[in-house]
Amino acid sequence: MSDSVASTDFKLNHSSNVVPIFYLQYKNVKNLPTKKVQVLLQKIVDATLQDGVAISRSRYSKNELKKLEPSIRITVSSDHTLEDIKKAVGIIVKNLKKFS
């Protein structure tokens, strides 16, 4: 997935080889107000859902000790086949490019 995302305005973060959660963050987040980034991410989430893949925008408490950048959260489970994952990646990347 990292190679596919590299051609977009987004970066992929993954904290562990054990935890199947990935985060997509807008590369130029410092150049836009947080609200605009959140709206952009929500458009991607909505378009991706319309294409049949459920992803979500990460949301955090206002009381977080560390301010985290807005992101899209992608979770993979053992129920997903390699074919499912490849299809989802294609749809996600298509929508990242559409809104980049």
Biotite code that builds the C-alpha atoms (Angstrom):
import biotite.structure as struc

atoms = struc.array([
    struc.Atom([0.000, 0.000, 0.000], chain_id="A", res_id=1, res_name="MET", atom_name="CA", element="C"),
    struc.Atom([2.880, 2.373, 0.749], chain_id="A", res_id=2, res_name="SER", atom_name="CA", element="C"),
    struc.Atom([3.995, 2.344, -2.892], chain_id="A", res_id=3, res_name="ASP", atom_name="CA", element="C"),
    struc.Atom([0.461, 3.130, -4.093], chain_id="A", res_id=4, res_name="SER", atom_name="CA", element="C"),
    struc.Atom([0.047, 6.010, -1.646], chain_id="A", res_id=5, res_name="VAL", atom_name="CA", element="C"),
    struc.Atom([3.444, 7.501, -2.561], chain_id="A", res_id=6, res_name="ALA", atom_name="CA", element="C"),
    struc.Atom([1.982, 8.963, -5.764], chain_id="A", res_id=7, res_name="SER", atom_name="CA", element="C"),
    struc.Atom([-0.540, 11.041, -3.754], chain_id="A", res_id=8, res_name="THR", atom_name="CA", element="C"),
    struc.Atom([-0.435, 14.000, -1.366], chain_id="A", res_id=9, res_name="ASP", atom_name="CA", element="C"),
    struc.Atom([-0.719, 11.587, 1.573], chain_id="A", res_id=10, res_name="PHE", atom_name="CA", element="C"),
    struc.Atom([1.655, 9.578, 3.728], chain_id="A", res_id=11, res_name="LYS", atom_name="CA", element="C"),
    struc.Atom([0.974, 6.184, 5.286], chain_id="A", res_id=12, res_name="LEU", atom_name="CA", element="C"),
    struc.Atom([1.879, 5.567, 8.923], chain_id="A", res_id=13, res_name="ASN", atom_name="CA", element="C"),
    struc.Atom([1.918, 2.156, 10.534], chain_id="A", res_id=14, res_name="HIS", atom_name="CA", element="C"),
    struc.Atom([3.153, 1.720, 14.076], chain_id="A", res_id=15, res_name="SER", atom_name="CA", element="C"),
    struc.Atom([3.509, -2.036, 14.342], chain_id="A", res_id=16, res_name="SER", atom_name="CA", element="C"),
    struc.Atom([3.717, -5.243, 12.335], chain_id="A", res_id=17, res_name="ASN", atom_name="CA", element="C"),
    struc.Atom([1.378, -6.814, 14.883], chain_id="A", res_id=18, res_name="VAL", atom_name="CA", element="C"),
    struc.Atom([-1.398, -4.200, 14.976], chain_id="A", res_id=19, res_name="VAL", atom_name="CA", element="C"),
    struc.Atom([-3.331, -4.076, 11.685], chain_id="A", res_id=20, res_name="PRO", atom_name="CA", element="C"),
    struc.Atom([-4.159, -0.365, 11.832], chain_id="A", res_id=21, res_name="ILE", atom_name="CA", element="C"),
    struc.Atom([-2.817, 2.148, 9.326], chain_id="A", res_id=22, res_name="PHE", atom_name="CA", element="C"),
    struc.Atom([-3.126, 5.925, 9.274], chain_id="A", res_id=23, res_name="TYR", atom_name="CA", element="C"),
    struc.Atom([-3.205, 8.140, 6.188], chain_id="A", res_id=24, res_name="LEU", atom_name="CA", element="C"),
    struc.Atom([-2.154, 11.718, 6.814], chain_id="A", res_id=25, res_name="GLN", atom_name="CA", element="C"),
    struc.Atom([-2.097, 14.674, 4.442], chain_id="A", res_id=26, res_name="TYR", atom_name="CA", element="C"),
    struc.Atom([1.563, 15.501, 3.703], chain_id="A", res_id=27, res_name="LYS", atom_name="CA", element="C"),
    struc.Atom([1.028, 19.266, 3.632], chain_id="A", res_id=28, res_name="ASN", atom_name="CA", element="C"),
    struc.Atom([-1.010, 19.444, 6.828], chain_id="A", res_id=29, res_name="VAL", atom_name="CA", element="C"),
    struc.Atom([1.048, 22.392, 8.109], chain_id="A", res_id=30, res_name="LYS", atom_name="CA", element="C"),
    struc.Atom([-0.040, 24.480, 5.095], chain_id="A", res_id=31, res_name="ASN", atom_name="CA", element="C"),
    struc.Atom([-3.790, 24.173, 5.745], chain_id="A", res_id=32, res_name="LEU", atom_name="CA", element="C"),
    struc.Atom([-6.051, 24.919, 8.697], chain_id="A", res_id=33, res_name="PRO", atom_name="CA", element="C"),
    struc.Atom([-7.029, 21.772, 10.610], chain_id="A", res_id=34, res_name="THR", atom_name="CA", element="C"),
    struc.Atom([-10.695, 22.247, 9.709], chain_id="A", res_id=35, res_name="LYS", atom_name="CA", element="C"),
    struc.Atom([-9.898, 22.211, 5.966], chain_id="A", res_id=36, res_name="LYS", atom_name="CA", element="C"),
    struc.Atom([-7.847, 19.031, 6.363], chain_id="A", res_id=37, res_name="VAL", atom_name="CA", element="C"),
    struc.Atom([-10.704, 17.407, 8.298], chain_id="A", res_id=38, res_name="GLN", atom_name="CA", element="C"),
    struc.Atom([-13.183, 18.333, 5.537], chain_id="A", res_id=39, res_name="VAL", atom_name="CA", element="C"),
    struc.Atom([-10.817, 16.919, 2.891], chain_id="A", res_id=40, res_name="LEU", atom_name="CA", element="C"),
    struc.Atom([-10.401, 13.674, 4.823], chain_id="A", res_id=41, res_name="LEU", atom_name="CA", element="C"),
    struc.Atom([-14.160, 13.342, 5.305], chain_id="A", res_id=42, res_name="GLN", atom_name="CA", element="C"),
    struc.Atom([-14.724, 13.747, 1.554], chain_id="A", res_id=43, res_name="LYS", atom_name="CA", element="C"),
    struc.Atom([-12.281, 10.893, 0.948], chain_id="A", res_id=44, res_name="ILE", atom_name="CA", element="C"),
    struc.Atom([-13.974, 8.721, 3.595], chain_id="A", res_id=45, res_name="VAL", atom_name="CA", element="C"),
    struc.Atom([-17.426, 9.406, 2.085], chain_id="A", res_id=46, res_name="ASP", atom_name="CA", element="C"),
    struc.Atom([-16.324, 8.727, -1.501], chain_id="A", res_id=47, res_name="ALA", atom_name="CA", element="C"),
    struc.Atom([-14.536, 5.540, -0.485], chain_id="A", res_id=48, res_name="THR", atom_name="CA", element="C"),
    struc.Atom([-17.635, 4.314, 1.349], chain_id="A", res_id=49, res_name="LEU", atom_name="CA", element="C"),
    struc.Atom([-19.736, 4.990, -1.758], chain_id="A", res_id=50, res_name="GLN", atom_name="CA", element="C"),
    struc.Atom([-17.280, 2.750, -3.627], chain_id="A", res_id=51, res_name="ASP", atom_name="CA", element="C"),
    struc.Atom([-17.905, -0.047, -1.110], chain_id="A", res_id=52, res_name="GLY", atom_name="CA", element="C"),
    struc.Atom([-14.934, 0.281, 1.256], chain_id="A", res_id=53, res_name="VAL", atom_name="CA", element="C"),
    struc.Atom([-15.447, 1.438, 4.851], chain_id="A", res_id=54, res_name="ALA", atom_name="CA", element="C"),
    struc.Atom([-12.685, 3.551, 6.360], chain_id="A", res_id=55, res_name="ILE", atom_name="CA", element="C"),
    struc.Atom([-12.968, 6.230, 9.021], chain_id="A", res_id=56, res_name="SER", atom_name="CA", element="C"),
    struc.Atom([-11.531, 9.564, 9.943], chain_id="A", res_id=57, res_name="ARG", atom_name="CA", element="C"),
    struc.Atom([-9.576, 9.398, 13.192], chain_id="A", res_id=58, res_name="SER", atom_name="CA", element="C"),
    struc.Atom([-11.077, 11.487, 15.940], chain_id="A", res_id=59, res_name="ARG", atom_name="CA", element="C"),
    struc.Atom([-9.536, 12.427, 19.223], chain_id="A", res_id=60, res_name="TYR", atom_name="CA", element="C"),
    struc.Atom([-10.646, 13.996, 22.457], chain_id="A", res_id=61, res_name="SER", atom_name="CA", element="C"),
    struc.Atom([-9.999, 17.700, 22.878], chain_id="A", res_id=62, res_name="LYS", atom_name="CA", element="C"),
    struc.Atom([-8.334, 16.689, 26.153], chain_id="A", res_id=63, res_name="ASN", atom_name="CA", element="C"),
    struc.Atom([-5.549, 14.674, 24.499], chain_id="A", res_id=64, res_name="GLU", atom_name="CA", element="C"),
    struc.Atom([-2.163, 15.481, 25.995], chain_id="A", res_id=65, res_name="LEU", atom_name="CA", element="C"),
    struc.Atom([-0.537, 15.436, 22.573], chain_id="A", res_id=66, res_name="LYS", atom_name="CA", element="C"),
    struc.Atom([-2.243, 17.111, 19.617], chain_id="A", res_id=67, res_name="LYS", atom_name="CA", element="C"),
    struc.Atom([-2.385, 14.565, 16.814], chain_id="A", res_id=68, res_name="LEU", atom_name="CA", element="C"),
    struc.Atom([-2.610, 15.383, 13.125], chain_id="A", res_id=69, res_name="GLU", atom_name="CA", element="C"),
    struc.Atom([-5.929, 14.645, 11.400], chain_id="A", res_id=70, res_name="PRO", atom_name="CA", element="C"),
    struc.Atom([-5.857, 11.286, 9.647], chain_id="A", res_id=71, res_name="SER", atom_name="CA", element="C"),
    struc.Atom([-7.842, 8.480, 8.085], chain_id="A", res_id=72, res_name="ILE", atom_name="CA", element="C"),
    struc.Atom([-7.751, 5.169, 9.932], chain_id="A", res_id=73, res_name="ARG", atom_name="CA", element="C"),
    struc.Atom([-7.669, 1.926, 7.969], chain_id="A", res_id=74, res_name="ILE", atom_name="CA", element="C"),
    struc.Atom([-8.084, -1.383, 9.763], chain_id="A", res_id=75, res_name="THR", atom_name="CA", element="C"),
    struc.Atom([-7.429, -4.809, 8.277], chain_id="A", res_id=76, res_name="VAL", atom_name="CA", element="C"),
    struc.Atom([-8.693, -8.033, 9.846], chain_id="A", res_id=77, res_name="SER", atom_name="CA", element="C"),
    struc.Atom([-7.888, -11.707, 9.387], chain_id="A", res_id=78, res_name="SER", atom_name="CA", element="C"),
    struc.Atom([-11.219, -12.043, 7.565], chain_id="A", res_id=79, res_name="ASP", atom_name="CA", element="C"),
    struc.Atom([-9.908, -9.914, 4.680], chain_id="A", res_id=80, res_name="HIS", atom_name="CA", element="C"),
    struc.Atom([-8.434, -11.887, 1.790], chain_id="A", res_id=81, res_name="THR", atom_name="CA", element="C"),
    struc.Atom([-5.497, -10.631, -0.240], chain_id="A", res_id=82, res_name="LEU", atom_name="CA", element="C"),
    struc.Atom([-7.990, -9.929, -3.039], chain_id="A", res_id=83, res_name="GLU", atom_name="CA", element="C"),
    struc.Atom([-10.135, -7.858, -0.616], chain_id="A", res_id=84, res_name="ASP", atom_name="CA", element="C"),
    struc.Atom([-7.104, -5.841, 0.458], chain_id="A", res_id=85, res_name="ILE", atom_name="CA", element="C"),
    struc.Atom([-5.903, -5.185, -3.101], chain_id="A", res_id=86, res_name="LYS", atom_name="CA", element="C"),
    struc.Atom([-9.390, -4.052, -4.135], chain_id="A", res_id=87, res_name="LYS", atom_name="CA", element="C"),
    struc.Atom([-9.676, -1.765, -1.096], chain_id="A", res_id=88, res_name="ALA", atom_name="CA", element="C"),
    struc.Atom([-6.227, -0.252, -1.704], chain_id="A", res_id=89, res_name="VAL", atom_name="CA", element="C"),
    struc.Atom([-7.173, 0.504, -5.311], chain_id="A", res_id=90, res_name="GLY", atom_name="CA", element="C"),
    struc.Atom([-10.378, 2.245, -4.237], chain_id="A", res_id=91, res_name="ILE", atom_name="CA", element="C"),
    struc.Atom([-8.682, 4.198, -1.439], chain_id="A", res_id=92, res_name="ILE", atom_name="CA", element="C"),
    struc.Atom([-5.836, 5.377, -3.696], chain_id="A", res_id=93, res_name="VAL", atom_name="CA", element="C"),
    struc.Atom([-8.318, 6.355, -6.438], chain_id="A", res_id=94, res_name="LYS", atom_name="CA", element="C"),
    struc.Atom([-10.104, 8.623, -3.960], chain_id="A", res_id=95, res_name="ASN", atom_name="CA", element="C"),
    struc.Atom([-6.865, 10.025, -2.515], chain_id="A", res_id=96, res_name="LEU", atom_name="CA", element="C"),
    struc.Atom([-5.877, 11.088, -6.036], chain_id="A", res_id=97, res_name="LYS", atom_name="CA", element="C"),
    struc.Atom([-9.358, 12.419, -6.744], chain_id="A", res_id=98, res_name="LYS", atom_name="CA", element="C"),
    struc.Atom([-9.171, 14.817, -3.789], chain_id="A", res_id=99, res_name="PHE", atom_name="CA", element="C"),
    struc.Atom([-5.439, 15.607, -3.876], chain_id="A", res_id=100, res_name="SER", atom_name="CA", element="C"),
])
